[in-house]
């Protein structure tokens, strides 16, 4: 009987350790996922329509031909930023702290 009690105690302790390990892993994975998107750049392709930039940002490619922000940079704040959005949606994303201006340039960006 004592053997069964010791065995069940060890089993419960083992389950607890495994549960803690899995919960720690899930937290670490979510942090990696969040930081994976931080720093992404979205450029003004035309008249306030923003697209995800797949090449490095170069401020010299911003043509001063629009009153809209040339490029936005993704912050590390949790939340969703679509690959494409409008200038109106950009204002909303900025107010949520999900994006910030890449620099102070205004205009259309030519990738």
C-alpha positions as a Python dict, from the first residue, in 0.01 Angstrom:
ca = {
    (1, 'X'): (0, 0, 0),
    (2, 'X'): (283, 242, 87),
    (3, 'X'): (439, 161, -249),
    (4, 'X'): (119, 269, -429),
    (5, 'X'): (100, 594, -228),
    (6, 'X'): (464, 677, -312),
    (7, 'X'): (407, 588, -676),
    (8, 'X'): (97, 808, -705),
    (9, 'X'): (278, 1097, -531),
    (10, 'X'): (568, 1069, -775),
    (11, 'X'): (327, 1050, -1064),
    (12, 'X'): (145, 1368, -956),
    (13, 'X'): (475, 1548, -903),
    (14, 'X'): (585, 1441, -1253),
    (15, 'X'): (262, 1570, -1406),
    (16, 'X'): (306, 1902, -1226),
    (17, 'X'): (660, 1942, -1358),
    (18, 'X'): (551, 1859, -1714),
    (19, 'X'): (259, 2105, -1689),
    (20, 'X'): (488, 2384, -1571),
    (21, 'X'): (734, 2312, -1850),
    (22, 'X'): (460, 2329, -2114),
    (23, 'X'): (316, 2654, -1980),
    (24, 'X'): (663, 2813, -1975),
    (25, 'X'): (720, 2697, -2333),
    (26, 'X'): (391, 2850, -2447),
    (27, 'X'): (483, 3185, -2291),
    (28, 'X'): (828, 3181, -2454),
    (29, 'X'): (678, 3094, -2793),
    (30, 'X'): (429, 3383, -2773),
    (31, 'X'): (714, 3625, -2694),
    (32, 'X'): (908, 3498, -2996),
    (33, 'X'): (599, 3532, -3216),
    (34, 'X'): (540, 3889, -3101),
    (35, 'X'): (899, 4001, -3156),
    (36, 'X'): (903, 3832, -3499),
    (37, 'X'): (674, 4104, -3639),
    (38, 'X'): (828, 4404, -3461),
    (39, 'X'): (1017, 4624, -3704),
    (40, 'X'): (817, 4533, -4014),
    (41, 'X'): (778, 4834, -4245),
    (42, 'X'): (464, 4937, -4432),
    (43, 'X'): (506, 5188, -4714),
    (44, 'X'): (269, 5437, -4878),
    (45, 'X'): (224, 5287, -5224),
    (46, 'X'): (-26, 5546, -5347),
    (47, 'X'): (-260, 5802, -5197),
    (48, 'X'): (-249, 5661, -4846),
    (49, 'X'): (-260, 5289, -4923),
    (50, 'X'): (1, 5103, -4722),
    (51, 'X'): (164, 4769, -4807),
    (52, 'X'): (418, 4551, -4627),
    (53, 'X'): (770, 4631, -4752),
    (54, 'X'): (971, 4319, -4835),
    (55, 'X'): (1304, 4494, -4895),
    (56, 'X'): (1506, 4722, -4663),
    (57, 'X'): (1364, 5072, -4612),
    (58, 'X'): (1555, 5356, -4778),
    (59, 'X'): (1435, 5707, -4687),
    (60, 'X'): (1569, 5835, -5023),
    (61, 'X'): (1292, 5639, -5197),
    (62, 'X'): (1023, 5858, -5044),
    (63, 'X'): (889, 6101, -5306),
    (64, 'X'): (738, 6413, -5154),
    (65, 'X'): (417, 6374, -5354),
    (66, 'X'): (160, 6298, -5085),
    (67, 'X'): (53, 6446, -4750),
    (68, 'X'): (51, 6096, -4597),
    (69, 'X'): (329, 5940, -4393),
    (70, 'X'): (577, 5769, -4623),
    (71, 'X'): (628, 5460, -4405),
    (72, 'X'): (517, 5306, -4077),
    (73, 'X'): (714, 5067, -3858),
    (74, 'X'): (556, 4785, -3655),
    (75, 'X'): (604, 4809, -3277),
    (76, 'X'): (638, 4508, -3047),
    (77, 'X'): (298, 4569, -2886),
    (78, 'X'): (69, 4264, -2914),
    (79, 'X'): (-202, 4297, -3176),
    (80, 'X'): (-268, 4243, -3542),
    (81, 'X'): (-147, 4466, -3825),
    (82, 'X'): (-273, 4366, -4172),
    (83, 'X'): (-32, 4344, -4466),
    (84, 'X'): (-232, 4623, -4636),
    (85, 'X'): (-420, 4913, -4481),
    (86, 'X'): (-539, 5267, -4559),
    (87, 'X'): (-427, 5598, -4409),
    (88, 'X'): (-745, 5602, -4197),
    (89, 'X'): (-668, 5254, -4066),
    (90, 'X'): (-308, 5369, -4004),
    (91, 'X'): (-436, 5639, -3767),
    (92, 'X'): (-628, 5371, -3576),
    (93, 'X'): (-328, 5135, -3566),
    (94, 'X'): (-109, 5422, -3444),
    (95, 'X'): (-355, 5512, -3167),
    (96, 'X'): (-345, 5146, -3054),
    (97, 'X'): (36, 5166, -3040),
    (98, 'X'): (81, 4896, -3306),
    (99, 'X'): (270, 5114, -3556),
    (100, 'X'): (484, 5428, -3543),
    (101, 'X'): (621, 5660, -3811),
    (102, 'X'): (938, 5526, -3970),
    (103, 'X'): (1065, 5883, -4001),
    (104, 'X'): (910, 6225, -4048),
    (105, 'X'): (895, 6203, -4429),
    (106, 'X'): (565, 6243, -4612),
    (107, 'X'): (497, 6109, -4958),
    (108, 'X'): (477, 5797, -5173),
    (109, 'X'): (749, 5536, -5131),
    (110, 'X'): (900, 5368, -5439),
    (111, 'X'): (1041, 5027, -5337),
}
